[in-house]
Amino acid sequence: PQLAPTPPRLYAVTLRGRRPPKGRLRLDAWFYPMAVGEPLPTLPIWLAADLRVMLPLETSYQETCRILGFE
């Protein structure tokens, strides 16, 4: 997802660094707009230029609240 010309006040971002064979280091960014009261997004977390895991922020948040007794 891309940000609009006027970005939202709240968003999540994930980055990936990579170096093309004959080029300078590149940084790719993905922006995910968020809103209060809406579920949190699932973000790709880059472990290498071609390896990612998906991080479900909403599920992680809910589990953390449950463990800490904030339900």
C-alpha positions as CSV (number, residue, x, y, z in Angstrom):
1,P,0.0,0.0,0.0
2,Q,1.0,3.6,-0.6
3,L,0.3,6.7,1.3
4,A,-2.0,9.3,-0.1
5,P,-0.6,12.8,-0.8
6,T,-1.9,13.7,2.7
7,P,-0.9,10.7,4.8
8,P,-3.0,9.4,7.7
9,R,-2.0,10.4,11.2
10,L,-1.6,6.8,12.1
11,Y,0.1,4.1,10.1
12,A,2.4,1.1,10.3
13,V,5.4,0.7,8.1
14,T,7.8,-2.1,7.3
15,L,11.1,-1.9,5.5
16,R,13.3,-4.2,3.4
17,G,16.9,-3.4,2.6
18,R,18.4,-5.0,-0.5
19,R,21.4,-4.6,-2.7
20,P,21.0,-5.3,-6.5
21,P,24.0,-7.1,-8.0
22,K,25.5,-3.9,-9.5
23,G,23.9,-1.2,-7.5
24,R,23.6,0.8,-4.4
25,L,21.7,-0.4,-1.4
26,R,17.9,0.1,-1.8
27,L,15.4,0.5,0.9
28,D,11.8,-0.6,0.1
29,A,9.0,0.6,2.3
30,W,5.4,-0.5,2.7
31,F,2.9,1.7,4.5
32,Y,-0.4,0.5,6.0
33,P,-2.9,3.1,7.1
34,M,-4.5,2.5,10.5
35,A,-7.5,3.9,12.3
36,V,-8.6,3.8,15.9
37,G,-11.2,1.1,16.4
38,E,-10.1,-0.9,13.3
39,P,-8.1,-4.1,13.4
40,L,-4.3,-3.8,13.2
41,P,-2.8,-4.9,9.9
42,T,-0.6,-7.9,9.1
43,L,2.9,-6.8,8.1
44,P,5.7,-8.6,6.3
45,I,8.8,-8.7,8.4
46,W,11.8,-9.1,6.1
47,L,14.5,-11.5,7.4
48,A,16.5,-11.3,4.1
49,A,16.0,-9.6,0.8
50,D,14.0,-12.6,-0.4
51,L,12.7,-14.1,2.9
52,R,9.8,-12.7,5.0
53,V,7.4,-13.8,7.7
54,M,4.0,-12.3,8.1
55,L,3.4,-10.6,11.5
56,P,-0.3,-10.4,12.4
57,L,-0.3,-7.3,14.6
58,E,-3.9,-7.6,15.7
59,T,-3.5,-11.2,16.9
60,S,-0.2,-10.3,18.6
61,Y,-1.9,-7.3,20.3
62,Q,-4.9,-9.4,21.5
63,E,-2.7,-12.1,22.9
64,T,-0.5,-9.6,24.7
65,C,-3.5,-8.0,26.3
66,R,-4.8,-11.4,27.3
67,I,-1.5,-12.5,28.9
68,L,-1.2,-9.1,30.8
69,G,-4.8,-9.3,32.0
70,F,-6.0,-6.3,30.1
71,E,-9.1,-8.0,28.7
